[in-house]
Amino acid sequence: MNTSASVQTPIPTGTPFRELCDTRLLVLPNAWDAASAICAARVGAQAIATTSAGIAWACGLRDGGGLTPDEALAALGAITRVTGLPVSADLEDGYEQDALKLADFIKKVLDLGVVGINVEDSHNGALVDASSQARRIEIIRSAAESVGVDLFINARIDTAFYGSPDTVQRDAECLQRTALYIHAGADGVFVPGIVDLATVSALAAAVSVPLNIMVGPGSPTVLELLDAGAGRITTGMAGALAAYAYIESAAQELLSHGTYDGLSPAQDFTQFNALMRG
């Protein structure tokens, strides 16, 4: 792929989320509350992706099962309320294990205006059965179709975290799961924990849908990853972690030295407050 010096692509405002994904040039900073979503929108994000870890931490809960469905819905509602951009929601494993409850939860998510989701194939720190996960994707697809929403389902595959330590076996299992999930109705695949360019290139060449890579400090650049075949790049929890580190550092300066340099630069109160609703 021949990419330019800028990662911004000239896609018209209001482009449907599926079309954004189909460009395979989608770069999304992740948000965890309404204010962080506004920040991403102000600097040119074409859509908003959420981070379940950031949302959980903002609620004082642990990532990986700490959020309840109602808490997730409340956070997503706040985000969709302040932005006109497409919103893709990180739903962990779907929060609900029962099929009927899962379908009902998905409909409530879509009622908020969400047009994309991530759903992961691990639960309580272990991979779930791939066939069972495929069935859950079918349930999600059916729920979306029943309410007339063209939902982009990004199937997260957690083999890098909980799969075989043997990389050849791990990558083979990743591809096997990918095939099952696409057949079940997934529109994209998300493989966190993989950033080396050779592996990204091999995975991208082997799958027929956009490949989502999660980045952070030390990862290859966006342009390098796009050149390797990644079609969607997200920051996951990294933004929330950086923001909380910034807050802690400023607090430490205040308490240890009695100075406030760490609180600058800052948003303008009047301008930023005017962006909020209500």
CYANA upper distance limits for C-alpha pairs under 8 A (distance plus 0.5 A):
  1 MET  CA    226 LEU  CA      7.77
  1 MET  CA    227 ASP  CA      5.60
  1 MET  CA    228 ALA  CA      8.36
  1 MET  CA    229 GLY  CA      8.13
  2 ASN  CA    227 ASP  CA      7.53
  3 THR  CA      7 VAL  CA      8.34
  3 THR  CA    223 LEU  CA      7.12
  3 THR  CA    226 LEU  CA      8.21
  3 THR  CA    227 ASP  CA      7.56
  5 ALA  CA    223 LEU  CA      8.46
  7 VAL  CA     27 VAL  CA      8.19
  7 VAL  CA    222 VAL  CA      7.53
  7 VAL  CA    223 LEU  CA      7.19
  9 THR  CA     25 LEU  CA      7.84
 11 ILE  CA     15 THR  CA      7.62
 11 ILE  CA     20 LEU  CA      8.37
 13 THR  CA     46 GLN  CA      7.91
 14 GLY  CA     85 LEU  CA      7.82
 15 THR  CA     19 GLU  CA      7.06
 15 THR  CA     20 LEU  CA      7.14
 16 PRO  CA     20 LEU  CA      6.98
 16 PRO  CA     86 PRO  CA      7.91
 17 PHE  CA     21 CYS  CA      6.75
 17 PHE  CA     47 ALA  CA      7.96
 17 PHE  CA     86 PRO  CA      6.49
 17 PHE  CA    115 VAL  CA      7.41
 17 PHE  CA    116 GLY  CA      7.98
 17 PHE  CA    152 PHE  CA      8.16
 18 ARG  CA     22 ASP  CA      6.60
 18 ARG  CA    152 PHE  CA      6.79
 19 GLU  CA     23 THR  CA      6.96
 20 LEU  CA     24 ARG  CA      7.97
 20 LEU  CA     25 LEU  CA      8.23
 20 LEU  CA     26 LEU  CA      6.91
 21 CYS  CA     25 LEU  CA      7.86
 21 CYS  CA     26 LEU  CA      6.60
 21 CYS  CA    210 PRO  CA      7.60
 21 CYS  CA    231 GLY  CA      7.98
 21 CYS  CA    232 ARG  CA      7.62
 22 ASP  CA    210 PRO  CA      7.64
 23 THR  CA    231 GLY  CA      8.01
 24 ARG  CA    210 PRO  CA      6.51
 24 ARG  CA    230 ALA  CA      7.67
 24 ARG  CA    231 GLY  CA      4.21
 24 ARG  CA    232 ARG  CA      6.48
 25 LEU  CA    226 LEU  CA      7.41
 25 LEU  CA    230 ALA  CA      8.48
 25 LEU  CA    231 GLY  CA      5.85
 25 LEU  CA    232 ARG  CA      6.61
 26 LEU  CA    231 GLY  CA      6.86
 26 LEU  CA    232 ARG  CA      5.20
 26 LEU  CA    233 ILE  CA      6.85
 27 VAL  CA     45 ALA  CA      8.20
 27 VAL  CA    222 VAL  CA      8.43
 27 VAL  CA    232 ARG  CA      6.31
 27 VAL  CA    233 ILE  CA      5.32
 27 VAL  CA    234 THR  CA      6.63
 28 LEU  CA     45 ALA  CA      7.01
 28 LEU  CA     46 GLN  CA      8.06
 28 LEU  CA     47 ALA  CA      7.23
 28 LEU  CA     48 ILE  CA      7.04
 28 LEU  CA     49 ALA  CA      6.72
 28 LEU  CA    232 ARG  CA      8.12
 28 LEU  CA    233 ILE  CA      6.62
 28 LEU  CA    234 THR  CA      5.39
 28 LEU  CA    235 THR  CA      7.52
 29 PRO  CA     40 ALA  CA      7.04
 29 PRO  CA     45 ALA  CA      7.83
 29 PRO  CA     48 ILE  CA      7.71
 29 PRO  CA     49 ALA  CA      7.30
 29 PRO  CA    234 THR  CA      6.19
 29 PRO  CA    235 THR  CA      5.92
 29 PRO  CA    236 GLY  CA      8.02
 29 PRO  CA    239 GLY  CA      8.04
 30 ASN  CA     37 ALA  CA      8.25
 30 ASN  CA     40 ALA  CA      8.44
 30 ASN  CA     48 ILE  CA      7.15
 30 ASN  CA     49 ALA  CA      5.41
 30 ASN  CA     50 THR  CA      5.51
 30 ASN  CA     51 THR  CA      6.24
 30 ASN  CA    234 THR  CA      6.98
 30 ASN  CA    235 THR  CA      6.21
 30 ASN  CA    236 GLY  CA      6.08
 30 ASN  CA    237 MET  CA      7.69
 30 ASN  CA    239 GLY  CA      7.30
 31 ALA  CA     36 SER  CA      5.64
 31 ALA  CA     37 ALA  CA      5.52
 31 ALA  CA     40 ALA  CA      7.91
 31 ALA  CA     48 ILE  CA      7.32
 31 ALA  CA     49 ALA  CA      6.66
 31 ALA  CA     50 THR  CA      5.24
 31 ALA  CA     51 THR  CA      6.56
 31 ALA  CA     54 GLY  CA      8.02
 31 ALA  CA    239 GLY  CA      8.13
 31 ALA  CA    240 ALA  CA      8.22
 32 TRP  CA     36 SER  CA      6.80
 32 TRP  CA     37 ALA  CA      7.67
 32 TRP  CA     50 THR  CA      6.12
 32 TRP  CA     51 THR  CA      6.13
 32 TRP  CA     52 SER  CA      7.69
 32 TRP  CA     53 ALA  CA      8.46
 32 TRP  CA     54 GLY  CA      5.44
 32 TRP  CA     55 ILE  CA      5.22
 32 TRP  CA     58 ALA  CA      8.00
 32 TRP  CA     75 ALA  CA      8.35
 32 TRP  CA    240 ALA  CA      7.67
 33 ASP  CA     37 ALA  CA      6.77
 33 ASP  CA     55 ILE  CA      7.14
 33 ASP  CA     58 ALA  CA      8.35
 33 ASP  CA     75 ALA  CA      6.99
 33 ASP  CA     76 LEU  CA      8.33
 33 ASP  CA     78 ALA  CA      7.49
 33 ASP  CA     79 ILE  CA      6.44
 34 ALA  CA     38 ILE  CA      6.76
 34 ALA  CA     75 ALA  CA      8.48
 34 ALA  CA     78 ALA  CA      6.08
 34 ALA  CA     79 ILE  CA      4.87
 34 ALA  CA     80 THR  CA      8.33
 34 ALA  CA     81 ARG  CA      8.43
 34 ALA  CA     82 VAL  CA      6.86
 35 ALA  CA     39 CYS  CA      6.83
 35 ALA  CA    276 MET  CA      8.38
 36 SER  CA     40 ALA  CA      6.83
 37 ALA  CA     41 ALA  CA      6.73
 37 ALA  CA     48 ILE  CA      6.96
 37 ALA  CA     79 ILE  CA      6.96
 37 ALA  CA     82 VAL  CA      8.41
 37 ALA  CA     83 THR  CA      7.90
 38 ILE  CA     42 ARG  CA      6.58
 38 ILE  CA     82 VAL  CA      7.57
 38 ILE  CA     83 THR  CA      7.34
 38 ILE  CA    275 LEU  CA      8.18
 39 CYS  CA     43 VAL  CA      7.20
 40 ALA  CA     44 GLY  CA      7.25
 40 ALA  CA     45 ALA  CA      6.04
 40 ALA  CA     48 ILE  CA      7.83
 41 ALA  CA     45 ALA  CA      5.43
 41 ALA  CA     46 GLN  CA      7.75
 41 ALA  CA     47 ALA  CA      8.06
 41 ALA  CA     48 ILE  CA      7.97
 41 ALA  CA     83 THR  CA      8.12
 41 ALA  CA     85 LEU  CA      8.15
 46 GLN  CA     85 LEU  CA      7.22
 46 GLN  CA     86 PRO  CA      8.16
 47 ALA  CA     85 LEU  CA      5.66
 47 ALA  CA     86 PRO  CA      5.37
 47 ALA  CA     87 VAL  CA      6.43
 47 ALA  CA     88 SER  CA      8.11
 48 ILE  CA     85 LEU  CA      7.05
 48 ILE  CA     86 PRO  CA      6.67
 48 ILE  CA     87 VAL  CA      5.24
 48 ILE  CA     88 SER  CA      6.68
 49 ALA  CA     87 VAL  CA      6.30
 49 ALA  CA     88 SER  CA      5.20
 49 ALA  CA     89 ALA  CA      6.43
 49 ALA  CA     90 ASP  CA      7.78
 49 ALA  CA    234 THR  CA      8.28
 50 THR  CA     55 ILE  CA      8.36
 50 THR  CA     87 VAL  CA      8.16
 50 THR  CA     88 SER  CA      6.96
 50 THR  CA     89 ALA  CA      5.67
 50 THR  CA     90 ASP  CA      6.02
 50 THR  CA    236 GLY  CA      8.17
 51 THR  CA     55 ILE  CA      6.80
 51 THR  CA     89 ALA  CA      8.00
 51 THR  CA     90 ASP  CA      6.17
 51 THR  CA    236 GLY  CA      5.98
 51 THR  CA    237 MET  CA      6.31
 52 SER  CA     56 ALA  CA      6.50
 52 SER  CA     63 ASP  CA      7.39
 52 SER  CA     90 ASP  CA      5.99
 52 SER  CA     91 LEU  CA      7.11
 52 SER  CA     92 GLU  CA      7.11
 52 SER  CA    237 MET  CA      8.35
 53 ALA  CA     57 TRP  CA      6.68
 53 ALA  CA     62 ARG  CA      7.87
 53 ALA  CA     63 ASP  CA      5.23
 53 ALA  CA     64 GLY  CA      7.89
 53 ALA  CA    237 MET  CA      6.46
 54 GLY  CA     58 ALA  CA      6.63
 54 GLY  CA     63 ASP  CA      8.40
 54 GLY  CA    237 MET  CA      6.32
 54 GLY  CA    240 ALA  CA      6.05
 54 GLY  CA    241 LEU  CA      8.35
 55 ILE  CA     59 CYS  CA      6.93
 55 ILE  CA     72 ALA  CA      8.13
 55 ILE  CA     75 ALA  CA      7.41
 56 ALA  CA     60 GLY  CA      6.83
 56 ALA  CA     61 LEU  CA      5.38
 56 ALA  CA     62 ARG  CA      6.35
 56 ALA  CA     63 ASP  CA      6.18
 56 ALA  CA     66 GLY  CA      7.15
 56 ALA  CA     67 LEU  CA      6.37
 57 TRP  CA     61 LEU  CA      5.71
 57 TRP  CA     62 ARG  CA      6.64
 57 TRP  CA     63 ASP  CA      7.55
 61 LEU  CA     66 GLY  CA      5.80
 61 LEU  CA     67 LEU  CA      7.10
 62 ARG  CA     66 GLY  CA      5.43
 62 ARG  CA     67 LEU  CA      8.08
 63 ASP  CA     67 LEU  CA      7.96
 64 GLY  CA     92 GLU  CA      7.53
 64 GLY  CA    123 HIS  CA      8.30
 64 GLY  CA    124 ASN  CA      7.62
 65 GLY  CA     92 GLU  CA      8.26
 65 GLY  CA     95 TYR  CA      7.75
 65 GLY  CA    124 ASN  CA      7.94
 67 LEU  CA     71 GLU  CA      6.49
 67 LEU  CA     72 ALA  CA      6.75
 67 LEU  CA     95 TYR  CA      8.42
 68 THR  CA     72 ALA  CA      6.75
 68 THR  CA     95 TYR  CA      7.36
 69 PRO  CA     73 LEU  CA      6.66
 69 PRO  CA     95 TYR  CA      6.47
 69 PRO  CA     96 GLU  CA      8.03
 69 PRO  CA    105 PHE  CA      7.79
 70 ASP  CA     74 ALA  CA      6.68
 71 GLU  CA     75 ALA  CA      6.84
 72 ALA  CA     76 LEU  CA      6.69
 72 ALA  CA     91 LEU  CA      8.37
 73 LEU  CA     77 GLY  CA      6.43
 73 LEU  CA    108 LYS  CA      8.14
 73 LEU  CA    109 VAL  CA      7.00
 74 ALA  CA     78 ALA  CA      6.89
 75 ALA  CA     79 ILE  CA      7.01
 76 LEU  CA     80 THR  CA      6.65
 76 LEU  CA     89 ALA  CA      7.89
 76 LEU  CA    109 VAL  CA      8.26
 76 LEU  CA    112 LEU  CA      7.93
 77 GLY  CA     81 ARG  CA      6.49
 77 GLY  CA    112 LEU  CA      6.40
 78 ALA  CA     82 VAL  CA      7.26
 79 ILE  CA     83 THR  CA      7.22
 80 THR  CA     84 GLY  CA      7.86
 80 THR  CA     87 VAL  CA      7.30
 80 THR  CA    112 LEU  CA      7.15
 80 THR  CA    113 GLY  CA      7.12
 80 THR  CA    114 VAL  CA      7.78
 81 ARG  CA    277 ARG  CA      8.29
 82 VAL  CA    275 LEU  CA      8.47
 82 VAL  CA    276 MET  CA      7.24
 82 VAL  CA    277 ARG  CA      7.05
 86 PRO  CA    114 VAL  CA      7.46
 86 PRO  CA    115 VAL  CA      6.89
 86 PRO  CA    116 GLY  CA      8.49
 87 VAL  CA    113 GLY  CA      8.00
 87 VAL  CA    114 VAL  CA      5.64
 87 VAL  CA    115 VAL  CA      6.45
 87 VAL  CA    116 GLY  CA      6.94
 88 SER  CA    114 VAL  CA      6.54
 88 SER  CA    115 VAL  CA      6.42
 88 SER  CA    116 GLY  CA      4.54
 88 SER  CA    117 ILE  CA      5.50
 88 SER  CA    118 ASN  CA      7.89
 89 ALA  CA    114 VAL  CA      7.31
 89 ALA  CA    116 GLY  CA      6.63
 89 ALA  CA    117 ILE  CA      5.07
 89 ALA  CA    118 ASN  CA      6.71
 90 ASP  CA    117 ILE  CA      6.18
 90 ASP  CA    118 ASN  CA      5.21
 90 ASP  CA    119 VAL  CA      7.23
 91 LEU  CA     95 TYR  CA      7.56
 91 LEU  CA    117 ILE  CA      7.11
 91 LEU  CA    118 ASN  CA      6.30
 91 LEU  CA    119 VAL  CA      6.09
 91 LEU  CA    120 GLU  CA      8.36
 92 GLU  CA    118 ASN  CA      7.48
 92 GLU  CA    119 VAL  CA      5.92
 92 GLU  CA    120 GLU  CA      6.06
 93 ASP  CA    119 VAL  CA      5.73
 93 ASP  CA    120 GLU  CA      5.38
 93 ASP  CA    121 ASP  CA      6.96
 93 ASP  CA    122 SER  CA      7.23
 93 ASP  CA    123 HIS  CA      7.14
 94 GLY  CA    102 LEU  CA      7.19
 94 GLY  CA    119 VAL  CA      6.62
 94 GLY  CA    120 GLU  CA      8.29
 95 TYR  CA    102 LEU  CA      8.01
 96 GLU  CA    101 LYS  CA      6.48
 96 GLU  CA    102 LEU  CA      5.49
 96 GLU  CA    105 PHE  CA      8.06
 97 GLN  CA    101 LYS  CA      7.88
 97 GLN  CA    102 LEU  CA      7.09
 98 ASP  CA    102 LEU  CA      6.51
 99 ALA  CA    103 ALA  CA      6.76
 99 ALA  CA    136 ARG  CA      7.80
 99 ALA  CA    139 ILE  CA      7.57
100 LEU  CA    104 ASP  CA      6.74
101 LYS  CA    105 PHE  CA      6.54
102 LEU  CA    106 ILE  CA      6.70
102 LEU  CA    139 ILE  CA      8.22
102 LEU  CA    140 ILE  CA      8.00
103 ALA  CA    107 LYS  CA      6.86
103 ALA  CA    139 ILE  CA      6.78
103 ALA  CA    140 ILE  CA      6.57
103 ALA  CA    143 ALA  CA      5.92
104 ASP  CA    108 LYS  CA      6.92
104 ASP  CA    143 ALA  CA      8.12
105 PHE  CA    109 VAL  CA      6.80
106 ILE  CA    110 LEU  CA      6.72
106 ILE  CA    140 ILE  CA      7.11
106 ILE  CA    143 ALA  CA      7.22
106 ILE  CA    144 ALA  CA      7.83
107 LYS  CA    111 ASP  CA      6.61
107 LYS  CA    143 ALA  CA      6.85
107 LYS  CA    144 ALA  CA      7.21
107 LYS  CA    147 VAL  CA      7.79
108 LYS  CA    112 LEU  CA      7.28
109 VAL  CA    113 GLY  CA      7.80
109 VAL  CA    114 VAL  CA      6.74
110 LEU  CA    114 VAL  CA      5.49
110 LEU  CA    115 VAL  CA      7.27
110 LEU  CA    144 ALA  CA      8.00
110 LEU  CA    149 VAL  CA      7.92
115 VAL  CA    149 VAL  CA      7.79
115 VAL  CA    150 ASP  CA      7.53
115 VAL  CA    151 LEU  CA      5.64
115 VAL  CA    152 PHE  CA      6.92
116 GLY  CA    151 LEU  CA      5.85
116 GLY  CA    152 PHE  CA      5.00
116 GLY  CA    153 ILE  CA      6.40
116 GLY  CA    154 ASN  CA      7.87
117 ILE  CA    151 LEU  CA      8.02
117 ILE  CA    152 PHE  CA      6.97
117 ILE  CA    153 ILE  CA      5.82
117 ILE  CA    154 ASN  CA      6.44
118 ASN  CA    153 ILE  CA      6.73
118 ASN  CA    154 ASN  CA      5.21
118 ASN  CA    155 ALA  CA      6.35
118 ASN  CA    156 ARG  CA      6.74
118 ASN  CA    190 PHE  CA      8.43
119 VAL  CA    153 ILE  CA      8.05
119 VAL  CA    154 ASN  CA      7.10
119 VAL  CA    155 ALA  CA      5.93
119 VAL  CA    156 ARG  CA      6.16
120 GLU  CA    155 ALA  CA      6.65
120 GLU  CA    156 ARG  CA      4.86
120 GLU  CA    157 ILE  CA      6.56
120 GLU  CA    158 ASP  CA      7.47
121 ASP  CA    127 LEU  CA      6.38
121 ASP  CA    128 VAL  CA      6.14
121 ASP  CA    129 ASP  CA      8.45
121 ASP  CA    130 ALA  CA      7.87
121 ASP  CA    133 GLN  CA      6.66
121 ASP  CA    155 ALA  CA      8.28
121 ASP  CA    156 ARG  CA      6.84
121 ASP  CA    157 ILE  CA      6.24
121 ASP  CA    158 ASP  CA      6.76
122 SER  CA    126 ALA  CA      5.74
122 SER  CA    127 LEU  CA      4.65
122 SER  CA    128 VAL  CA      5.70
122 SER  CA    157 ILE  CA      8.41
122 SER  CA    158 ASP  CA      6.86
122 SER  CA    162 TYR  CA      8.49
123 HIS  CA    127 LEU  CA      6.90
123 HIS  CA    128 VAL  CA      6.92
125 GLY  CA    162 TYR  CA      7.74
126 ALA  CA    162 TYR  CA      6.24
127 LEU  CA    158 ASP  CA      7.34
127 LEU  CA    159 THR  CA      7.82
127 LEU  CA    162 TYR  CA      6.56
127 LEU  CA    163 GLY  CA      7.74
128 VAL  CA    132 SER  CA      7.78
128 VAL  CA    133 GLN  CA      7.32
129 ASP  CA    133 GLN  CA      6.80
130 ALA  CA    134 ALA  CA      6.66
130 ALA  CA    177 ARG  CA      6.59
130 ALA  CA    180 LEU  CA      7.92
131 SER  CA    135 ARG  CA      6.80
131 SER  CA    180 LEU  CA      7.77
132 SER  CA    136 ARG  CA      6.91
133 GLN  CA    137 ILE  CA      6.85
133 GLN  CA    181 TYR  CA      8.11
134 ALA  CA    138 GLU  CA      6.84
134 ALA  CA    180 LEU  CA      6.64
134 ALA  CA    181 TYR  CA      5.66
134 ALA  CA    184 ALA  CA      5.98
135 ARG  CA    139 ILE  CA      6.84
135 ARG  CA    184 ALA  CA      7.42
136 ARG  CA    140 ILE  CA      6.75
137 ILE  CA    141 ARG  CA      6.60
137 ILE  CA    181 TYR  CA      7.49
137 ILE  CA    184 ALA  CA      6.51
137 ILE  CA    185 GLY  CA      6.89
137 ILE  CA    186 ALA  CA      7.32
138 GLU  CA    142 SER  CA      6.57
138 GLU  CA    184 ALA  CA      5.75
138 GLU  CA    185 GLY  CA      6.58
139 ILE  CA    143 ALA  CA      6.60
140 ILE  CA    144 ALA  CA      6.75
141 ARG  CA    145 GLU  CA      6.71
141 ARG  CA    151 LEU  CA      7.94
141 ARG  CA    153 ILE  CA      8.33
141 ARG  CA    185 GLY  CA      6.80
142 SER  CA    146 SER  CA      6.58
143 ALA  CA    147 VAL  CA      7.28
144 ALA  CA    148 GLY  CA      6.76
144 ALA  CA    149 VAL  CA      5.70
144 ALA  CA    150 ASP  CA      7.41
144 ALA  CA    151 LEU  CA      6.71
145 GLU  CA    149 VAL  CA      6.30
145 GLU  CA    150 ASP  CA      7.53
152 PHE  CA    186 ALA  CA      7.99
152 PHE  CA    187 ASP  CA      6.32
152 PHE  CA    188 GLY  CA      8.15
153 ILE  CA    185 GLY  CA      8.02
153 ILE  CA    186 ALA  CA      5.53
153 ILE  CA    187 ASP  CA      5.74
153 ILE  CA    188 GLY  CA      6.91
154 ASN  CA    186 ALA  CA      6.60
154 ASN  CA    187 ASP  CA      6.44
154 ASN  CA    188 GLY  CA      5.05
154 ASN  CA    189 VAL  CA      5.74
154 ASN  CA    190 PHE  CA      6.79
155 ALA  CA    178 THR  CA      8.49
155 ALA  CA    181 TYR  CA      7.38
155 ALA  CA    186 ALA  CA      6.47
155 ALA  CA    187 ASP  CA      8.11
155 ALA  CA    188 GLY  CA      6.59
155 ALA  CA    189 VAL  CA      5.18
155 ALA  CA    190 PHE  CA      6.31
156 ARG  CA    189 VAL  CA      6.23
156 ARG  CA    190 PHE  CA      4.83
156 ARG  CA    191 VAL  CA      6.37
156 ARG  CA    192 PRO  CA      8.07
157 ILE  CA    174 CYS  CA      7.22
157 ILE  CA    177 ARG  CA      7.90
157 ILE  CA    178 THR  CA      8.12
157 ILE  CA    189 VAL  CA      7.53
157 ILE  CA    190 PHE  CA      6.50
157 ILE  CA    191 VAL  CA      5.68
157 ILE  CA    192 PRO  CA      7.90
158 ASP  CA    162 TYR  CA      6.66
158 ASP  CA    163 GLY  CA      7.69
158 ASP  CA    191 VAL  CA      6.92
158 ASP  CA    192 PRO  CA      7.27
159 THR  CA    163 GLY  CA      4.63
159 THR  CA    164 SER  CA      7.80
159 THR  CA    170 ARG  CA      6.70
159 THR  CA    171 ASP  CA      8.25
159 THR  CA    173 GLU  CA      7.79
159 THR  CA    174 CYS  CA      6.57
159 THR  CA    191 VAL  CA      8.25
160 ALA  CA    164 SER  CA      8.50
160 ALA  CA    170 ARG  CA      7.56
160 ALA  CA    191 VAL  CA      7.90
160 ALA  CA    192 PRO  CA      7.47
160 ALA  CA    193 GLY  CA      6.03
160 ALA  CA    194 ILE  CA      7.32
161 PHE  CA    193 GLY  CA      7.28
163 GLY  CA    170 ARG  CA      6.22
163 GLY  CA    173 GLU  CA      8.37
164 SER  CA    169 GLN  CA      6.80
164 SER  CA    170 ARG  CA      5.57
165 PRO  CA    169 GLN  CA      8.47
165 PRO  CA    170 ARG  CA      7.39
166 ASP  CA    170 ARG  CA      6.49
167 THR  CA    171 ASP  CA      6.47
168 VAL  CA    172 ALA  CA      6.70
169 GLN  CA    173 GLU  CA      6.68
170 ARG  CA    174 CYS  CA      6.69
171 ASP  CA    175 LEU  CA      6.80
172 ALA  CA    176 GLN  CA      6.75
173 GLU  CA    177 ARG  CA      6.63
174 CYS  CA    178 THR  CA      6.58
175 LEU  CA    179 ALA  CA      6.75
175 LEU  CA    203 LEU  CA      8.27
175 LEU  CA    206 ALA  CA      8.14
175 LEU  CA    207 VAL  CA      8.12
176 GLN  CA    180 LEU  CA      7.00
177 ARG  CA    181 TYR  CA      6.61
178 THR  CA    182 ILE  CA      6.61
178 THR  CA    189 VAL  CA      7.37
178 THR  CA    207 VAL  CA      8.01
179 ALA  CA    183 HIS  CA      6.67
180 LEU  CA    184 ALA  CA      6.73
181 TYR  CA    185 GLY  CA      6.88
181 TYR  CA    186 ALA  CA      5.97
182 ILE  CA    186 ALA  CA      4.97
182 ILE  CA    187 ASP  CA      6.96
182 ILE  CA    188 GLY  CA      8.08
187 ASP  CA    209 VAL  CA      6.77
187 ASP  CA    210 PRO  CA      8.07
188 GLY  CA    209 VAL  CA      5.56
188 GLY  CA    210 PRO  CA      5.49
188 GLY  CA    211 LEU  CA      6.67
188 GLY  CA    212 ASN  CA      7.85
189 VAL  CA    209 VAL  CA      7.44
189 VAL  CA    210 PRO  CA      7.02
189 VAL  CA    211 LEU  CA      5.74
189 VAL  CA    212 ASN  CA      6.51
190 PHE  CA    211 LEU  CA      6.43
190 PHE  CA    212 ASN  CA      4.88
190 PHE  CA    213 ILE  CA      6.71
190 PHE  CA    214 MET  CA      8.48
191 VAL  CA    211 LEU  CA      8.03
191 VAL  CA    212 ASN  CA      6.88
191 VAL  CA    213 ILE  CA      6.54
191 VAL  CA    214 MET  CA      8.05
192 PRO  CA    212 ASN  CA      8.38
192 PRO  CA    213 ILE  CA      6.48
192 PRO  CA    214 MET  CA      5.86
193 GLY  CA    214 MET  CA      7.63
194 ILE  CA    199 THR  CA      7.72
194 ILE  CA    200 VAL  CA      7.45
194 ILE  CA    213 ILE  CA      7.47
194 ILE  CA    214 MET  CA      8.15
195 VAL  CA    199 THR  CA      7.91
195 VAL  CA    200 VAL  CA      6.94
195 VAL  CA    213 ILE  CA      7.37
195 VAL  CA    214 MET  CA      7.97
195 VAL  CA    215 VAL  CA      7.62
195 VAL  CA    219 SER  CA      6.73
195 VAL  CA    220 PRO  CA      7.51
196 ASP  CA    200 VAL  CA      6.75
196 ASP  CA    219 SER  CA      8.34
196 ASP  CA    220 PRO  CA      7.96
197 LEU  CA    201 SER  CA      6.46
197 LEU  CA    220 PRO  CA      8.04
197 LEU  CA    224 GLU  CA      8.19
197 LEU  CA    225 LEU  CA      7.15
197 LEU  CA    228 ALA  CA      6.59
198 ALA  CA    202 ALA  CA      6.73
198 ALA  CA    228 ALA  CA      8.09
199 THR  CA    203 LEU  CA      6.59
200 VAL  CA    204 ALA  CA      6.47
200 VAL  CA    225 LEU  CA      8.02
200 VAL  CA    228 ALA  CA      6.80
200 VAL  CA    229 GLY  CA      7.34
200 VAL  CA    230 ALA  CA      7.22
201 SER  CA    205 ALA  CA      6.63
201 SER  CA    228 ALA  CA      5.24
201 SER  CA    229 GLY  CA      6.01
201 SER  CA    230 ALA  CA      7.98
202 ALA  CA    206 ALA  CA      6.83
203 LEU  CA    207 VAL  CA      6.87
203 LEU  CA    211 LEU  CA      8.38
204 ALA  CA    208 SER  CA      8.39
204 ALA  CA    210 PRO  CA      8.19
204 ALA  CA    211 LEU  CA      6.60
204 ALA  CA    228 ALA  CA      8.17
204 ALA  CA    229 GLY  CA      5.78
204 ALA  CA    230 ALA  CA      6.78
205 ALA  CA    229 GLY  CA      7.73
207 VAL  CA    211 LEU  CA      8.17
210 PRO  CA    230 ALA  CA      7.55
210 PRO  CA    231 GLY  CA      5.37
210 PRO  CA    232 ARG  CA      7.14
211 LEU  CA    229 GLY  CA      8.15
211 LEU  CA    230 ALA  CA      5.71
211 LEU  CA    231 GLY  CA      5.59
211 LEU  CA    232 ARG  CA      6.55
212 ASN  CA    230 ALA  CA      6.71
212 ASN  CA    231 GLY  CA      6.52
212 ASN  CA    232 ARG  CA      4.91
212 ASN  CA    233 ILE  CA      6.05
212 ASN  CA    234 THR  CA      7.76
213 ILE  CA    230 ALA  CA      7.01
213 ILE  CA    231 GLY  CA      8.50
213 ILE  CA    232 ARG  CA      6.83
213 ILE  CA    233 ILE  CA      5.53
213 ILE  CA    234 THR  CA      6.91
214 MET  CA    233 ILE  CA      6.36
214 MET  CA    234 THR  CA      5.39
214 MET  CA    235 THR  CA      5.95
214 MET  CA    236 GLY  CA      6.63
215 VAL  CA    219 SER  CA      6.16
215 VAL  CA    220 PRO  CA      8.43
215 VAL  CA    233 ILE  CA      7.47
215 VAL  CA    234 THR  CA      6.65
215 VAL  CA    235 THR  CA      5.51
215 VAL  CA    236 GLY  CA      7.75
215 VAL  CA    238 ALA  CA      8.39
216 GLY  CA    235 THR  CA      6.48
216 GLY  CA    238 ALA  CA      6.39
220 PRO  CA    224 GLU  CA      6.57
220 PRO  CA    225 LEU  CA      6.95
221 THR  CA    225 LEU  CA      6.79
222 VAL  CA    226 LEU  CA      6.61
222 VAL  CA    233 ILE  CA      7.75
223 LEU  CA    227 ASP  CA      6.55
224 GLU  CA    228 ALA  CA      6.72
225 LEU  CA    229 GLY  CA      6.96
225 LEU  CA    230 ALA  CA      6.05
226 LEU  CA    230 ALA  CA      5.36
226 LEU  CA    231 GLY  CA      6.87
235 THR  CA    239 GLY  CA      7.13
237 MET  CA    241 LEU  CA      6.77
238 ALA  CA    242 ALA  CA      6.60
239 GLY  CA    243 ALA  CA      6.63
240 ALA  CA    244 TYR  CA      6.68
241 LEU  CA    245 ALA  CA      6.62
242 ALA  CA    246 TYR  CA      6.67
243 ALA  CA    247 ILE  CA      6.81
244 TYR  CA    248 GLU  CA      6.62
245 ALA  CA    249 SER  CA      6.57
246 TYR  CA    250 ALA  CA      6.74
246 TYR  CA    262 GLY  CA      8.24
247 ILE  CA    251 ALA  CA      6.66
248 GLU  CA    252 GLN  CA      6.58
249 SER  CA    253 GLU  CA      6.77
249 SER  CA    262 GLY  CA      7.51
250 ALA  CA    254 LEU  CA      6.74
250 ALA  CA    260 TYR  CA      7.44
250 ALA  CA    261 ASP  CA      8.11
250 ALA  CA    262 GLY  CA      5.12
250 ALA  CA    263 LEU  CA      6.55
251 ALA  CA    255 LEU  CA      6.65
252 GLN  CA    256 SER  CA      6.25
252 GLN  CA    257 HIS  CA      8.44
253 GLU  CA    257 HIS  CA      5.87
253 GLU  CA    258 GLY  CA      7.03
253 GLU  CA    259 THR  CA      6.60
253 GLU  CA    260 TYR  CA      7.24
253 GLU  CA    261 ASP  CA      8.46
253 GLU  CA    262 GLY  CA      7.54
254 LEU  CA    258 GLY  CA      4.99
254 LEU  CA    259 THR  CA      5.65
254 LEU  CA    260 TYR  CA      6.38
260 TYR  CA    264 SER  CA      8.17
267 GLN  CA    271 GLN  CA      8.31
267 GLN  CA    272 PHE  CA      6.91
268 ASP  CA    272 PHE  CA      6.39
269 PHE  CA    273 ASN  CA      6.27
270 THR  CA    274 ALA  CA      6.65
271 GLN  CA    275 LEU  CA      7.32
272 PHE  CA    276 MET  CA      7.80
